[in-house]
Amino acid sequence: MAHAVYFGVAAYAVALLSINLGMDFPYAAIIAVIFAGLFAAITAFPALRVRDEYLILLTLALQMIVSGIMDAWLSVTGGPSGIPGIPPIGIGSLVLISPIQLLPLLLAVTAVVFLVAQKITCSSFGRALKAMRENESAAIAAGKNIVLLKVIVFGVSGLIAGVAGALFAGAQGFIDPLSFNLDTSIMIIALVALGGAANLYGTIVGAILIFGLPELLTFFNTGSTDTVSASRGIIFGLLLILFTRFRPQGIIPERA
């Protein structure tokens, strides 16, 4: 329930490194991604002795704490006003500003992340993670180091979220705490639940559904952007209820 935290930590790191230190985007992004991964790995330690709903509550608490810090630490995060004037993504003399310019980079990064996640899923490490998910006691009996597995998977998850956060900061040019609140964490969980947990193709389908559907709503004359926003919430809520009730495995279920 705190995935938006790692996403936000990387975004703020890129903003601060770029604006305060004048660091070029590639170097700022690398540092920000590593920082997000380390932060995620560190936050895994309090979660080592809890599971199931207690893990949900613990990560929810982390989300609330960090969101509060983002709002209150005015000298660093800018508080509710955020940080404007973040330099655009630039690689050498090439500066990417418009969506058309950014699209190839985003697609390439998405493909790399997908391949890395697929490699992890199909490896012995991925099988150990599934064993831990199903039955921790059995995984321990099979000789798996549960503590190490949890720390590593938190760290890898933070790294991937950090990649998204770094690109988000450079592409938007402005960030504020609202982009990294609990709603964002819930949205990430929702797209996985709808698409199909433990299935990378399902996650892609869920992402297209959740982020593409609101764009389709804008083509209809609904009167105002508030109406579109409200309609989006109603549709997502209904989809989650229906899938939870009738197809909990998601659109594309996990392969046996």
Backbone torsions as a table, in degrees:
resi	resn	phi	psi	omega
1	MET	NA	10.4	-177.5
2	ALA	-126.9	24.0	-176.1
3	HIS	-65.0	-30.6	178.4
4	ALA	-64.8	-23.4	178.4
5	VAL	-63.3	-48.1	-179.2
6	TYR	-66.9	-37.7	174.7
7	PHE	-58.8	-45.6	-178.6
8	GLY	-72.3	-37.7	179.5
9	VAL	-58.5	-44.3	179.5
10	ALA	-67.2	-40.4	180.0
11	ALA	-62.7	-45.4	179.1
12	TYR	-66.7	-35.9	178.6
13	ALA	-62.9	-44.0	177.6
14	VAL	-62.0	-44.0	-179.0
15	ALA	-61.6	-46.5	-177.2
16	LEU	-69.5	-41.4	179.4
17	LEU	-66.6	-38.3	-178.0
18	SER	-72.2	-44.2	-174.7
19	ILE	-80.7	-49.1	-173.5
20	ASN	-79.6	-34.8	-176.7
21	LEU	-108.2	-5.7	180.0
22	GLY	65.7	27.6	-176.6
23	MET	-77.4	138.6	176.8
24	ASP	-63.7	152.0	-173.4
25	PHE	-56.8	-47.6	-176.9
26	PRO	-56.6	-41.5	-178.9
27	TYR	-72.4	-40.8	178.0
28	ALA	-63.0	-39.3	-179.0
29	ALA	-66.6	-42.7	179.9
30	ILE	-61.0	-47.1	179.2
31	ILE	-62.7	-42.0	-178.3
32	ALA	-64.4	-41.7	-179.5
33	VAL	-65.3	-44.5	178.4
34	ILE	-62.5	-41.2	179.7
35	PHE	-62.8	-42.7	178.8
36	ALA	-63.4	-40.8	178.2
37	GLY	-64.4	-43.2	178.3
38	LEU	-65.2	-41.5	179.0
39	PHE	-61.9	-41.6	178.7
40	ALA	-64.8	-41.7	179.2
41	ALA	-63.8	-38.9	179.0
42	ILE	-65.8	-40.4	-179.8
43	THR	-69.7	-12.8	177.7
44	ALA	-70.5	-28.6	-174.2
45	PHE	-60.4	-44.2	176.2
46	PRO	-63.9	-20.5	-176.6
47	ALA	-91.1	0.3	-173.4
48	LEU	-68.0	-28.2	-174.1
49	ARG	-103.3	8.7	179.7
50	VAL	-125.2	162.1	179.2
51	ARG	-153.6	171.4	175.7
52	ASP	55.2	-130.1	-174.2
53	GLU	-65.7	-25.1	179.2
54	TYR	-71.9	-33.9	174.9
55	LEU	-66.9	-38.5	177.1
56	ILE	-60.5	-46.2	-179.2
57	LEU	-65.0	-39.0	-178.9
58	LEU	-65.5	-46.0	-179.7
59	THR	-70.5	-30.0	174.2
60	LEU	-62.8	-41.6	177.5
61	ALA	-62.6	-40.8	177.5
62	LEU	-61.0	-43.0	178.5
63	GLN	-59.6	-44.1	-178.4
64	MET	-67.4	-39.9	-179.6
65	ILE	-64.6	-50.7	-176.9
66	VAL	-67.3	-37.5	176.6
67	SER	-61.2	-40.0	176.8
68	GLY	-63.9	-39.7	178.2
69	ILE	-64.8	-42.1	178.6
70	MET	-61.0	-35.7	179.8
71	ASP	-75.1	-34.4	-169.9
72	ALA	-97.4	-23.8	-174.5
73	TRP	-85.0	76.0	-171.6
74	LEU	-61.7	-38.1	-174.9
75	SER	-68.1	-20.8	-178.0
76	VAL	-108.7	-51.7	-174.1
77	THR	-93.9	-12.6	-176.3
78	GLY	80.5	-0.1	179.0
79	GLY	62.9	-150.1	-179.4
80	PRO	-60.0	-23.3	-179.7
81	SER	-73.8	-19.7	177.3
82	GLY	74.4	-167.7	-179.8
83	ILE	-121.4	110.5	177.4
84	PRO	-92.8	173.9	172.6
85	GLY	70.8	28.0	177.1
86	ILE	-71.9	127.6	-179.3
87	PRO	-58.3	144.1	-179.8
88	PRO	-68.6	166.2	178.5
89	ILE	-66.4	123.5	180.0
90	GLY	-134.6	135.8	176.7
91	ILE	-124.3	99.9	-174.0
92	GLY	68.3	-127.7	178.9
93	SER	-85.4	-7.4	-178.5
94	LEU	-87.6	121.1	178.8
95	VAL	-115.7	126.2	-177.3
96	LEU	-102.7	115.8	-176.7
97	ILE	-120.0	-53.5	-175.2
98	SER	-76.7	158.3	177.2
99	PRO	-57.4	-37.7	179.4
100	ILE	-63.9	-37.9	177.8
101	GLN	-70.1	-34.6	-177.0
102	LEU	-78.2	-27.4	-172.2
103	LEU	-55.7	-48.7	-179.7
104	PRO	-59.0	-40.4	179.5
105	LEU	-64.1	-44.9	-178.6
106	LEU	-64.8	-39.6	178.2
107	LEU	-65.7	-40.7	179.6
108	ALA	-64.8	-44.1	179.4
109	VAL	-64.8	-40.7	177.7
110	THR	-60.2	-42.8	179.7
111	ALA	-63.4	-42.3	179.5
112	VAL	-64.0	-45.9	178.9
113	VAL	-60.9	-41.7	179.2
114	PHE	-60.9	-45.7	-178.7
115	LEU	-65.0	-39.5	177.8
116	VAL	-63.8	-45.9	179.7
117	ALA	-63.6	-38.7	178.4
118	GLN	-65.1	-39.7	178.2
119	LYS	-63.2	-42.4	179.0
120	ILE	-63.7	-44.4	-177.3
121	THR	-61.1	-38.9	-175.4
122	CYS	-87.7	-2.3	-177.7
123	SER	-88.1	172.7	175.8
124	SER	-62.9	-31.1	176.8
125	PHE	-63.9	-43.6	178.4
126	GLY	-63.4	-39.4	178.1
127	ARG	-66.7	-35.9	176.9
128	ALA	-65.4	-37.0	177.3
129	LEU	-63.7	-41.6	178.8
130	LYS	-66.3	-38.2	177.2
131	ALA	-63.2	-41.6	178.1
132	MET	-65.0	-38.6	179.0
133	ARG	-62.4	-42.6	-176.0
134	GLU	-75.3	-42.3	-175.8
135	ASN	-161.9	101.6	-177.9
136	GLU	-62.8	-40.3	-178.8
137	SER	-61.7	-42.1	178.5
138	ALA	-66.0	-38.5	178.7
139	ALA	-64.2	-40.4	177.4
140	ILE	-64.1	-42.3	179.0
141	ALA	-62.7	-28.0	178.0
142	ALA	-82.7	2.0	175.9
143	GLY	93.1	14.2	-179.4
144	LYS	-85.9	138.1	177.9
145	ASN	-85.3	96.0	-174.1
146	ILE	-63.6	-40.1	-179.2
147	VAL	-60.3	-48.4	-179.5
148	LEU	-63.9	-40.4	179.2
149	LEU	-59.8	-44.5	-177.8
150	LYS	-66.2	-43.6	-179.3
151	VAL	-63.3	-44.2	-178.6
152	ILE	-64.3	-45.0	-175.7
153	VAL	-70.3	-33.2	172.4
154	PHE	-62.4	-44.6	-178.6
155	GLY	-63.8	-44.2	179.1
156	VAL	-63.8	-41.8	178.1
157	SER	-60.8	-41.1	177.7
158	GLY	-65.6	-37.2	177.9
159	LEU	-61.5	-45.8	-178.9
160	ILE	-65.6	-43.6	176.3
161	ALA	-62.6	-34.6	178.5
162	GLY	-64.6	-37.1	176.2
163	VAL	-59.9	-45.4	179.2
164	ALA	-64.0	-41.4	-179.1
165	GLY	-65.1	-41.4	179.3
166	ALA	-63.4	-44.8	179.1
167	LEU	-66.9	-36.8	180.0
168	PHE	-61.5	-46.1	-178.8
169	ALA	-62.2	-44.8	-179.4
170	GLY	-69.1	-33.9	-177.7
171	ALA	-77.5	-36.8	-176.9
172	GLN	-81.9	-37.2	-176.8
173	GLY	78.3	-2.2	179.3
174	PHE	-154.6	136.9	176.2
175	ILE	-136.2	150.0	173.6
176	ASP	-148.0	167.0	-174.5
177	PRO	-59.2	-24.7	-178.0
178	LEU	-62.2	-24.6	-179.2
179	SER	-76.9	-12.1	-173.3
180	PHE	-129.0	31.8	-177.0
181	ASN	-91.7	-172.4	-177.3
182	LEU	-61.8	-33.5	179.3
183	ASP	-57.9	-39.0	179.5
184	THR	-66.6	-42.4	177.9
185	SER	-61.7	-42.6	178.9
186	ILE	-64.1	-39.0	179.4
187	MET	-62.2	-39.8	179.1
188	ILE	-64.2	-44.4	178.8
189	ILE	-65.0	-38.5	-178.5
190	ALA	-63.3	-42.2	-177.8
191	LEU	-67.9	-33.0	176.3
192	VAL	-69.8	-43.2	-178.6
193	ALA	-64.8	-41.0	-179.7
194	LEU	-70.4	-44.2	-176.7
195	GLY	-72.9	-38.4	-178.6
196	GLY	133.2	111.3	-179.2
197	ALA	-66.6	147.7	178.4
198	ALA	62.1	25.5	175.6
199	ASN	-140.5	112.9	-173.9
200	LEU	-65.4	-35.7	178.4
201	TYR	-67.2	-36.6	176.4
202	GLY	-63.5	-36.9	178.5
203	THR	-63.7	-40.6	177.7
204	ILE	-63.4	-43.7	178.6
205	VAL	-62.1	-43.5	178.7
206	GLY	-62.7	-39.2	179.1
207	ALA	-66.0	-42.7	178.5
208	ILE	-63.4	-40.5	-178.9
209	LEU	-65.6	-48.8	-174.2
210	ILE	-73.1	-38.8	-176.9
211	PHE	-93.8	-19.5	178.8
212	GLY	-85.9	-33.7	-178.2
213	LEU	-60.1	-44.5	177.6
214	PRO	-60.6	-33.7	178.3
215	GLU	-66.0	-36.1	177.1
216	LEU	-67.2	-34.4	-179.6
217	LEU	-64.1	-28.4	-178.1
218	THR	-68.2	-18.2	179.6
219	PHE	-77.7	-15.2	179.5
220	PHE	-92.7	141.1	-179.5
221	ASN	-79.6	89.4	-176.3
222	THR	-98.5	-3.8	175.1
223	GLY	105.7	-42.0	-178.4
224	SER	-161.2	163.9	177.4
225	THR	-67.8	-27.7	178.1
226	ASP	-63.6	-38.4	179.0
227	THR	-65.1	-40.8	177.8
228	VAL	-62.6	-44.0	179.9
229	SER	-62.4	-43.8	179.2
230	ALA	-65.0	-41.4	179.1
231	SER	-62.7	-38.5	178.9
232	ARG	-60.9	-46.0	179.8
233	GLY	-61.9	-41.2	179.6
234	ILE	-64.6	-44.8	-178.7
235	ILE	-64.2	-45.6	-179.9
236	PHE	-63.4	-41.5	179.5
237	GLY	-61.8	-44.5	179.1
238	LEU	-64.3	-41.6	179.0
239	LEU	-61.4	-44.1	179.7
240	LEU	-62.7	-43.0	179.3
241	ILE	-61.8	-47.3	-177.1
242	LEU	-64.9	-43.9	-179.3
243	PHE	-69.0	-38.9	178.4
244	THR	-62.8	-35.4	-176.8
245	ARG	-81.9	-44.7	-169.7
246	PHE	-108.4	-21.5	179.9
247	ARG	-147.4	71.6	-177.0
248	PRO	-64.1	-18.4	179.5
249	GLN	-79.1	-6.9	178.3
250	GLY	89.4	-179.3	-178.1
251	ILE	-64.2	-46.5	177.2
252	ILE	-116.5	104.2	-175.7
253	PRO	-70.7	165.9	177.8
254	GLU	-66.7	139.0	177.4
255	ARG	-76.1	141.9	179.6
256	ALA	-66.9	NA	NA
